[in-house]
Amino acid sequence: MDDLEKKIKTAIIEGQPRTHRPWKKILIVVEGVYSMEGSIIKLPEIIRLKKKYKAYVYLDEAHSIGALGPHGRGVTDYFGIDPNEVDIMMGTFTKSFGAAGGYIGGSKKMINYLKSYSHSSVYSSVMSPPVAQQVITTMKIIMGKNGNTDGLRRIRQLAWNTRYFRRRLQELGFIVYGNKDSPVVPILIYYPAKVVAFGRKCLADGLGIVLVGFPATPIIESRARLCLSAAHTKDMLDKALETLDKFGTELKLKYSRKSRKSEFREDDSNLLLH
């Protein structure tokens, strides 16, 4: 946040390149959950800086909508912030909603402008009815408007899965990036030569993992990125942990020397609806 504030100050003081005229608008673009780091944005701090310097906030909720917060409404729900504090909210329908396409939310004036001038809006075909219905149905489930508590149960199940899985990985000795409530779980492998070996061994044992290296990450910070789901049972997670433990030991990928057992308590199980 300190670095961001310095950049905003520099933009205000120096203005535009060459002409040094003041910027008409300063836009802070952030993600709810960063897809390669598993970090949750410090949205309260972002809102504070926005108000202090009269900037605007563009929030990408691709990995947080439907996954964070007590009601599954994303990072604003997670921090208890009014969504109206965010000027532009963007997300995808391909993850939590299991559909296709995406959305942008904002003021009526801005949305009407995008409808008229956005290249992707003017020159693309409309969303097909089955995909639109999939999105609407999923929203109703998440919001609890389908007549039951299935949406809330899934949100709580995902929260429990996330904390349990992250805690167990840390206990096994892996270095895990990101926030304890982030369902995006990056395991640091570091050595590019071990990335493919780790993936192939896991796959042969029945576990498919996503491997990420340069240029998506720095060349010496290769990693395996695991994304948790409410559909994962504890037995599934334990089986995955068993495989990761076995090959993590074989390939010497357990770099952590810190004990993290205090991060998860057994009474966290009351997050679940039975």
QUIBELLIN-V280948 format. One record per residue. N is the residue number from 0. PHI is phi in radians with two decimals (NA if undefined). Layout:
# QUIBELLIN-V280948
{{N	PHI} {N	PHI}}
This chain:
# QUIBELLIN-V280948
{{0	NA} {1	-1.10} {2	-1.15} {3	-1.09} {4	-1.11} {5	-1.09} {6	-1.13} {7	-1.12} {8	-1.06} {9	-1.07} {10	-1.11} {11	-1.23} {12	-1.27} {13	-1.54} {14	1.23} {15	-1.32} {16	-1.04} {17	1.19} {18	-1.45} {19	1.04} {20	-1.28} {21	-1.10} {22	-1.24} {23	-1.26} {24	-2.50} {25	-2.07} {26	-1.94} {27	-1.69} {28	-1.86} {29	-2.40} {30	-1.88} {31	-1.19} {32	-2.18} {33	-1.38} {34	-1.18} {35	-1.81} {36	-1.95} {37	1.26} {38	-1.52} {39	-1.71} {40	-1.10} {41	-1.43} {42	-1.07} {43	-1.00} {44	-1.21} {45	-1.09} {46	-1.12} {47	-1.07} {48	-1.17} {49	-1.03} {50	-1.23} {51	-1.12} {52	-1.91} {53	0.96} {54	-1.70} {55	-2.18} {56	-2.05} {57	-1.98} {58	-1.95} {59	-1.64} {60	-1.78} {61	-0.94} {62	-1.80} {63	-1.98} {64	-1.17} {65	1.42} {66	-2.20} {67	-2.04} {68	1.58} {69	-1.10} {70	-2.00} {71	1.27} {72	-1.67} {73	1.71} {74	-1.23} {75	-1.15} {76	-1.17} {77	-1.06} {78	-1.68} {79	1.20} {80	-1.82} {81	-1.12} {82	-0.98} {83	-1.15} {84	-1.26} {85	-1.71} {86	-1.29} {87	-2.32} {88	-2.08} {89	-2.18} {90	-2.79} {91	-2.09} {92	-1.72} {93	-1.59} {94	-1.88} {95	-1.06} {96	-1.57} {97	1.06} {98	-2.13} {99	-2.57} {100	1.51} {101	-2.83} {102	-2.57} {103	-2.34} {104	-2.05} {105	3.12} {106	-1.17} {107	-1.06} {108	-1.09} {109	-1.18} {110	-1.11} {111	-1.11} {112	-1.13} {113	-1.11} {114	-1.07} {115	-1.53} {116	-2.10} {117	-1.26} {118	-1.02} {119	-1.22} {120	-1.47} {121	-1.27} {122	-1.90} {123	-2.10} {124	-1.44} {125	-1.31} {126	-1.17} {127	-1.21} {128	-0.96} {129	-1.07} {130	-1.19} {131	-1.07} {132	-1.18} {133	-1.04} {134	-1.09} {135	-1.07} {136	-1.11} {137	-1.11} {138	-1.05} {139	-1.11} {140	-1.14} {141	-1.09} {142	-1.45} {143	1.32} {144	-1.68} {145	-1.77} {146	1.60} {147	-2.56} {148	-1.80} {149	-1.07} {150	-1.10} {151	-1.12} {152	-1.07} {153	-1.16} {154	-1.07} {155	-1.24} {156	-1.11} {157	-1.11} {158	-1.08} {159	-1.16} {160	-0.99} {161	-1.08} {162	-1.17} {163	-1.11} {164	-1.13} {165	-1.12} {166	-1.07} {167	-1.19} {168	-1.06} {169	-1.17} {170	-1.14} {171	-1.29} {172	1.87} {173	-1.40} {174	-1.57} {175	-2.04} {176	-1.51} {177	1.72} {178	-1.40} {179	-1.10} {180	-1.76} {181	-1.52} {182	-1.29} {183	-1.55} {184	-2.11} {185	-1.53} {186	-1.82} {187	-1.31} {188	-1.85} {189	1.24} {190	-1.32} {191	-1.00} {192	-1.18} {193	-1.58} {194	-1.08} {195	-1.15} {196	-1.05} {197	-1.11} {198	-1.11} {199	-1.19} {200	-1.15} {201	-1.12} {202	-1.12} {203	-1.13} {204	-1.63} {205	1.69} {206	-2.08} {207	-1.61} {208	-2.20} {209	-1.64} {210	-1.84} {211	-2.29} {212	-2.44} {213	-1.08} {214	-1.65} {215	-1.19} {216	-2.29} {217	-1.00} {218	-1.07} {219	-1.79} {220	-2.17} {221	-1.08} {222	-2.69} {223	-1.83} {224	-1.89} {225	-1.90} {226	-2.03} {227	-1.51} {228	-2.33} {229	-1.18} {230	-1.37} {231	-1.28} {232	-1.56} {233	-1.09} {234	-1.09} {235	-1.10} {236	-1.12} {237	-1.13} {238	-1.13} {239	-1.11} {240	-1.12} {241	-1.10} {242	-1.16} {243	-1.09} {244	-1.10} {245	-1.08} {246	-1.43} {247	-1.13} {248	-1.25} {249	-1.08} {250	-1.64} {251	1.00} {252	-1.83} {253	-1.64} {254	-1.64} {255	-1.38} {256	-2.01} {257	-1.70} {258	-1.57} {259	-2.05} {260	-1.14} {261	-1.40} {262	-1.36} {263	-2.30} {264	-2.00} {265	-1.11} {266	-1.28} {267	-1.16} {268	-1.14} {269	-1.29} {270	-1.15} {271	-1.44} {272	-1.71} {273	-1.67}}
